[in-house]
């Protein structure tokens, strides 16, 4: 299932293609309060709405989700390479890969 499969049909708010905080939370599999905190911190794109709420640009959120999925895949591949390095006795190399993984992990 892709990120767009988890979205409701297109919602346009105030002439812009925006998602609600709840929709973003469902996509990222977190609670809405987490999305609100991330938006305030600039980690999730948001635009102010006239009613005091915020909307989240659909395309930017989907890009964020896709990058997160790609990062998860890359981290999984690095874990596999680290396990292979350990299995052949390349302990120093496995330690280097572990440091790389720790650097990349959010």
MDTraj code that builds the backbone (N, CA, C; nanometers):
import mdtraj as md
import numpy as np

residues = "UNK UNK UNK UNK UNK UNK UNK UNK UNK UNK UNK UNK UNK UNK UNK UNK UNK UNK UNK UNK UNK UNK UNK UNK UNK UNK UNK UNK UNK UNK UNK UNK UNK UNK UNK UNK UNK UNK UNK UNK UNK UNK UNK UNK UNK UNK UNK UNK UNK UNK UNK UNK UNK UNK UNK UNK UNK UNK UNK UNK UNK UNK UNK UNK UNK UNK UNK UNK UNK UNK UNK UNK UNK UNK UNK UNK UNK UNK UNK UNK UNK UNK UNK UNK UNK UNK UNK UNK UNK UNK UNK UNK UNK UNK UNK UNK UNK UNK UNK UNK UNK UNK UNK UNK UNK UNK".split()
xyz = np.array([
    [0.0838, -0.1173, 0.0000],
    [0.0000, 0.0000, 0.0000],
    [0.0891, 0.1247, 0.0000],
    [0.0648, 0.2149, -0.0923],
    [0.1428, 0.3378, -0.1001],
    [0.0783, 0.4461, -0.0147],
    [0.1502, 0.5552, 0.0025],
    [0.0987, 0.6658, 0.0826],
    [-0.0312, 0.7201, 0.0240],
    [-0.0382, 0.7321, -0.1067],
    [-0.1596, 0.7869, -0.1676],
    [-0.2780, 0.6930, -0.1516],
    [-0.2544, 0.5637, -0.1364],
    [-0.3641, 0.4703, -0.1131],
    [-0.4282, 0.4938, 0.0233],
    [-0.3518, 0.5488, 0.1171],
    [-0.4029, 0.5732, 0.2516],
    [-0.4750, 0.7069, 0.2636],
    [-0.4778, 0.7840, 0.1562],
    [-0.5424, 0.9151, 0.1593],
    [-0.6878, 0.9072, 0.1158],
    [-0.7716, 0.9914, 0.1742],
    [-0.9078, 1.0025, 0.1223],
    [-0.9034, 1.0715, -0.0140],
    [-1.0166, 1.0756, -0.0814],
    [-1.0185, 1.1440, -0.2107],
    [-0.9736, 1.2880, -0.1921],
    [-0.9221, 1.3476, -0.2996],
    [-0.8637, 1.4809, -0.2931],
    [-0.9530, 1.5805, -0.2198],
    [-0.8917, 1.6553, -0.1314],
    [-0.9607, 1.7589, -0.0564],
    [-0.8968, 1.8924, -0.0914],
    [-0.9774, 1.9860, -0.1354],
    [-0.9253, 2.1186, -0.1679],
    [-0.9843, 2.2175, -0.0685],
    [-0.8976, 2.2857, 0.0027],
    [-0.9403, 2.3838, 0.1017],
    [-0.8876, 2.5211, 0.0614],
    [-0.9773, 2.6145, 0.0568],
    [-0.9409, 2.7522, 0.0228],
    [-0.8605, 2.7608, -0.1063],
    [-0.9009, 2.6823, -0.2059],
    [-0.8368, 2.6884, -0.3366],
    [-0.7023, 2.6195, -0.3436],
    [-0.6595, 2.5529, -0.2357],
    [-0.5309, 2.4837, -0.2344],
    [-0.5549, 2.3373, -0.2037],
    [-0.4685, 2.2552, -0.2530],
    [-0.4780, 2.1118, -0.2292],
    [-0.4094, 2.0813, -0.0966],
    [-0.4861, 2.0840, 0.0122],
    [-0.4308, 2.0718, 0.1464],
    [-0.4880, 1.9500, 0.2184],
    [-0.4076, 1.8976, 0.3086],
    [-0.4509, 1.7883, 0.3952],
    [-0.4744, 1.8424, 0.5351],
    [-0.5639, 1.7786, 0.6075],
    [-0.5844, 1.8147, 0.7474],
    [-0.4727, 1.7520, 0.8307],
    [-0.4613, 1.7997, 0.9520],
    [-0.3630, 1.7422, 1.0438],
    [-0.3941, 1.5944, 1.0667],
    [-0.5200, 1.5587, 1.0781],
    [-0.5601, 1.4185, 1.0969],
    [-0.5162, 1.3336, 0.9767],
    [-0.5359, 1.3842, 0.8542],
    [-0.4957, 1.3089, 0.7347],
    [-0.3439, 1.2870, 0.7317],
    [-0.2687, 1.3901, 0.7690],
    [-0.1224, 1.3771, 0.7730],
    [-0.0829, 1.2758, 0.8804],
    [-0.1484, 1.2810, 0.9952],
    [-0.1197, 1.1869, 1.1028],
    [-0.1442, 1.0431, 1.0561],
    [-0.2527, 1.0214, 0.9844],
    [-0.2819, 0.8875, 0.9331],
    [-0.1740, 0.8411, 0.8357],
    [-0.1280, 0.9313, 0.7506],
    [-0.0228, 0.8974, 0.6534],
    [0.1077, 0.8610, 0.7228],
    [0.1437, 0.9391, 0.8240],
    [0.2715, 0.9196, 0.8922],
    [0.2615, 0.8191, 1.0064],
    [0.1394, 0.7749, 1.0321],
    [0.1127, 0.6766, 1.1386],
    [0.1572, 0.7267, 1.2757],
    [0.1168, 0.8507, 1.3025],
    [0.1418, 0.9125, 1.4330],
    [0.0125, 0.9790, 1.4781],
    [0.0126, 1.0341, 1.5996],
    [-0.1057, 1.1036, 1.6501],
    [-0.1103, 1.2456, 1.5933],
    [-0.2304, 1.3024, 1.5793],
    [-0.2412, 1.4402, 1.5286],
    [-0.1611, 1.5414, 1.6095],
    [-0.1528, 1.5222, 1.7410],
    [-0.0752, 1.6165, 1.8221],
    [0.0721, 1.6132, 1.7819],
    [0.1222, 1.4978, 1.7411],
    [0.2610, 1.4874, 1.6948],
    [0.2796, 1.5681, 1.5675],
    [0.1843, 1.5579, 1.4752],
    [0.1916, 1.6358, 1.3507],
    [0.1897, 1.7845, 1.3828],
    [0.1045, 1.8249, 1.4752],
    [0.0979, 1.9668, 1.5127],
    [0.2317, 2.0149, 1.5700],
    [0.2927, 1.9333, 1.6543],
    [0.4236, 1.9705, 1.7101],
    [0.5300, 1.9771, 1.6013],
    [0.5293, 1.8789, 1.5104],
    [0.6256, 1.8793, 1.4003],
    [0.6042, 1.9998, 1.3097],
    [0.4792, 2.0378, 1.2871],
    [0.4506, 2.1543, 1.2024],
    [0.5059, 2.2809, 1.2670],
    [0.4845, 2.2955, 1.3978],
    [0.5385, 2.4131, 1.4689],
    [0.6906, 2.4171, 1.4638],
    [0.7521, 2.2990, 1.4629],
    [0.8989, 2.2909, 1.4586],
    [0.9528, 2.2984, 1.3161],
    [0.8645, 2.3050, 1.2170],
    [0.9073, 2.3138, 1.0779],
    [0.9440, 2.1803, 1.0143],
    [0.9109, 2.0703, 1.0794],
    [0.9447, 1.9380, 1.0261],
    [0.8388, 1.8857, 0.9303],
    [0.7183, 1.9406, 0.9373],
    [0.6086, 1.9046, 0.8472],
    [0.5593, 2.0349, 0.7855],
    [0.5470, 2.0395, 0.6523],
    [0.5023, 2.1641, 0.5882],
    [0.3588, 2.1987, 0.6280],
    [0.3349, 2.3267, 0.6531],
    [0.2004, 2.3714, 0.6880],
    [0.1806, 2.5146, 0.6425],
    [0.0550, 2.5487, 0.6216],
    [0.0185, 2.6860, 0.5860],
    [-0.0966, 2.7287, 0.6768],
    [-0.0936, 2.8541, 0.7234],
    [-0.2020, 2.9009, 0.8102],
    [-0.3323, 2.9145, 0.7317],
    [-0.4404, 2.8824, 0.7977],
    [-0.5732, 2.8981, 0.7392],
    [-0.6399, 3.0178, 0.8065],
    [-0.7369, 3.0746, 0.7419],
    [-0.8056, 3.1915, 0.7956],
    [-0.8780, 3.1653, 0.9263],
    [-0.9145, 3.0400, 0.9519],
    [-0.9911, 3.0069, 1.0726],
    [-0.9017, 2.9787, 1.1932],
    [-0.7712, 3.0034, 1.1804],
    [-0.6785, 2.9796, 1.2896],
    [-0.6127, 2.8429, 1.2856],
    [-0.6625, 2.7545, 1.2013],
    [-0.6024, 2.6226, 1.1867],
    [-0.4919, 2.6236, 1.0827],
    [-0.4422, 2.5059, 1.0520],
    [-0.3404, 2.4932, 0.9477],
    [-0.3822, 2.3841, 0.8505],
    [-0.3323, 2.3977, 0.7295],
    [-0.3456, 2.2938, 0.6283],
    [-0.2053, 2.2512, 0.5889],
    [-0.1962, 2.1342, 0.5312],
    [-0.0651, 2.0798, 0.4947],
    [-0.0657, 2.0496, 0.3451],
    [0.0214, 2.1175, 0.2663],
    [0.0245, 2.0964, 0.1220],
    [0.0438, 1.9483, 0.0873],
    [-0.0537, 1.8942, 0.0172],
    [-0.0584, 1.7512, -0.0153],
    [0.0702, 1.7008, -0.0798],
    [0.1162, 1.7686, -0.1848],
    [0.2346, 1.7213, -0.2574],
    [0.3586, 1.7205, -0.1685],
    [0.3749, 1.8230, -0.0862],
    [0.4912, 1.8299, 0.0024],
    [0.4868, 1.7201, 0.1085],
    [0.3686, 1.6918, 0.1605],
    [0.3553, 1.5854, 0.2610],
    [0.3843, 1.4497, 0.1970],
    [0.3323, 1.4270, 0.0764],
    [0.3581, 1.2998, 0.0084],
    [0.5065, 1.2821, -0.0211],
    [0.5762, 1.3912, -0.0572],
    [0.7215, 1.3842, -0.0770],
    [0.7911, 1.3455, 0.0529],
    [0.7457, 1.4022, 0.1634],
    [0.8024, 1.3707, 0.2942],
    [0.7823, 1.2226, 0.3278],
    [0.6629, 1.1711, 0.2996],
    [0.6330, 1.0296, 0.3261],
    [0.7214, 0.9397, 0.2407],
    [0.7353, 0.9741, 0.1130],
    [0.8174, 0.8927, 0.0230],
    [0.9637, 0.8928, 0.0655],
    [1.0147, 1.0083, 0.1084],
    [1.1534, 1.0136, 0.1566],
    [1.1705, 0.9260, 0.2797],
    [1.0712, 0.9280, 0.3677],
    [1.0768, 0.8444, 0.4870],
    [1.0758, 0.6969, 0.4525],
    [0.9933, 0.6587, 0.3541],
    [0.9892, 0.5194, 0.3099],
    [1.1227, 0.4785, 0.2490],
    [1.1820, 0.5671, 0.1691],
    [1.3106, 0.5368, 0.1056],
    [1.4204, 0.5242, 0.2110],
    [1.4169, 0.6091, 0.3115],
    [1.5157, 0.6014, 0.4181],
    [1.5026, 0.4703, 0.4948],
    [1.3798, 0.4289, 0.5227],
    [1.3585, 0.3026, 0.5934],
    [1.4140, 0.1852, 0.5134],
    [1.3928, 0.1873, 0.3822],
    [1.4473, 0.0811, 0.2967],
    [1.6000, 0.0826, 0.2986],
    [1.6590, 0.2005, 0.2902],
    [1.8055, 0.2121, 0.2903],
    [1.8636, 0.1636, 0.4233],
    [1.7987, 0.1990, 0.5337],
    [1.8471, 0.1543, 0.6641],
    [1.8378, 0.0026, 0.6770],
    [1.7317, -0.0559, 0.6221],
    [1.7187, -0.2013, 0.6233],
    [1.8301, -0.2683, 0.5439],
    [1.8634, -0.2101, 0.4295],
    [1.9715, -0.2659, 0.3470],
    [2.1056, -0.2537, 0.4191],
    [2.1288, -0.1413, 0.4839],
    [2.2542, -0.1244, 0.5585],
    [2.2641, -0.2236, 0.6742],
    [2.1526, -0.2502, 0.7404],
    [2.1519, -0.3505, 0.8480],
    [2.1909, -0.4878, 0.7935],
    [2.1391, -0.5213, 0.6748],
    [2.1723, -0.6498, 0.6128],
    [2.3214, -0.6573, 0.5794],
    [2.3770, -0.5486, 0.5277],
    [2.5208, -0.5453, 0.4947],
    [2.6037, -0.5569, 0.6232],
    [2.5593, -0.4920, 0.7289],
    [2.6299, -0.5008, 0.8576],
    [2.6296, -0.6449, 0.9092],
    [2.5158, -0.7113, 0.8988],
    [2.5075, -0.8516, 0.9414],
    [2.6007, -0.9398, 0.8582],
    [2.6071, -0.9120, 0.7276],
    [2.6971, -0.9876, 0.6398],
    [2.8425, -0.9647, 0.6810],
    [2.8758, -0.8383, 0.7085],
    [3.0130, -0.8066, 0.7506],
    [3.0477, -0.8819, 0.8792],
    [2.9560, -0.8850, 0.9730],
    [2.9807, -0.9588, 1.0966],
    [2.9975, -1.1083, 1.0713],
    [2.9179, -1.1602, 0.9780],
    [2.9229, -1.3048, 0.9510],
    [3.0554, -1.3481, 0.8888],
    [3.1249, -1.2548, 0.8241],
    [3.2545, -1.2909, 0.7639],
    [3.3722, -1.2403, 0.8476],
    [3.3410, -1.1887, 0.9660],
    [3.4462, -1.1463, 1.0569],
    [3.4985, -1.0063, 1.0348],
    [3.4307, -0.9261, 0.9561],
    [3.4740, -0.7886, 0.9306],
    [3.4152, -0.6973, 1.0385],
    [3.4665, -0.7117, 1.1588],
    [3.4108, -0.6432, 1.2754],
    [3.4278, -0.4912, 1.2649],
    [3.5445, -0.4453, 1.2241],
    [3.5678, -0.3000, 1.2127],
    [3.4743, -0.2379, 1.1099],
    [3.4560, -0.3071, 0.9979],
    [3.3671, -0.2565, 0.8935],
    [3.2221, -0.2542, 0.9428],
    [3.1836, -0.3585, 1.0166],
    [3.0481, -0.3637, 1.0729],
    [3.0262, -0.2476, 1.1694],
    [3.1292, -0.2138, 1.2462],
    [3.1193, -0.1006, 1.3384],
    [3.1037, 0.0310, 1.2616],
    [3.1750, 0.0454, 1.1502],
    [3.1609, 0.1648, 1.0659],
    [3.0185, 0.1753, 1.0110],
    [2.9649, 0.0626, 0.9672],
    [2.8281, 0.0617, 0.9126],
    [2.7285, 0.0968, 1.0227],
    [2.7492, 0.0463, 1.1433],
    [2.6615, 0.0785, 1.2573],
    [2.6617, 0.2285, 1.2830],
    [2.7796, 0.2915, 1.2792],
    [2.7872, 0.4365, 1.2999],
    [2.7116, 0.5113, 1.1898],
    [2.7221, 0.4638, 1.0667],
    [2.6494, 0.5253, 0.9557],
    [2.4990, 0.5123, 0.9780],
    [2.4549, 0.3950, 1.0164],
    [2.3126, 0.3729, 1.0431],
    [2.2641, 0.4663, 1.1533],
    [2.3404, 0.4770, 1.2613],
    [2.3024, 0.5641, 1.3716],
    [2.2945, 0.7101, 1.3284],
    [2.3815, 0.7489, 1.2370],
    [2.3797, 0.8864, 1.1844],
    [2.2552, 0.9120, 1.1001],
    [2.2144, 0.8137, 1.0216],
    [2.1009, 0.8310, 0.9300],
    [1.9648, 0.8137, 0.9966],
    [1.9607, 0.7361, 1.1018],
    [1.8323, 0.7056, 1.1673],
    [1.7759, 0.8329, 1.2291],
    [1.6461, 0.8591, 1.2020],
    [1.5838, 0.9799, 1.2580],
    [1.5721, 0.9759, 1.4084],
])
top = md.Topology()
chain = top.add_chain()
for i, resn in enumerate(residues, 1):
    res = top.add_residue(resn, chain, resSeq=i)
    for name in ("N", "CA", "C"):
        top.add_atom(name, md.element.get_by_symbol(name[0]), res)
traj = md.Trajectory(xyz[None], top)
